[in-house]
């Protein structure tokens, strides 16, 4: 059984309240991932500010 199949099987057995919690958690993970990417990009920009300014000329 694949991970997706297991997740669907387990998800279907939950109460509606628990299903909402799972969906909220998935949304949280997606937002967290986006924030981590933004933080990484900020770090790259900060660490390479001078080089980026030179490239912009």
C-alpha positions in Angstrom: 0.0 0.0 0.0 1.4 3.4 -0.9 1.6 6.3 1.5 -1.2 8.1 -0.2 -3.5 5.0 -0.1 -2.7 4.6 3.7 -3.4 8.2 4.3 -6.7 8.1 2.5 -7.7 4.9 4.3 -6.9 6.3 7.7 -8.4 9.7 6.9 -11.7 8.1 5.9 -12.0 6.5 9.3 -11.7 9.7 11.2 -14.6 11.8 12.6 -15.5 15.0 10.7 -13.8 17.0 13.5 -10.6 15.1 13.2 -10.7 15.4 9.4 -10.8 19.1 9.8 -7.8 19.0 12.2 -5.9 17.0 9.6 -6.7 19.5 6.9 -5.7 22.4 9.2 -2.4 20.6 9.9 -1.7 20.1 6.2 -2.4 23.8 5.5 0.0 24.6 8.4 2.8 22.5 6.8 2.3 24.1 3.5 2.5 27.6 5.0 5.5 26.6 7.1 7.3 25.3 3.9 6.6 28.6 2.1 8.0 30.6 5.1 11.1 28.5 5.2 11.7 29.1 1.4 11.2 32.9 1.9 13.6 32.8 4.8 16.2 30.9 2.7 15.8 33.4 -0.1 16.2 36.3 2.3 19.4 34.7 3.6 20.8 34.2 0.1 20.0 37.8 -0.8 21.6 39.1 2.4 24.7 37.0 1.9 25.1 38.0 -1.7 23.9 41.6 -1.6 27.1 43.1 -3.2 27.2 40.6 -6.0 23.5 41.1 -6.7 24.0 44.9 -6.9 26.9 44.3 -9.4 24.7 42.1 -11.5 21.9 44.6 -11.5 24.2 47.3 -13.1 
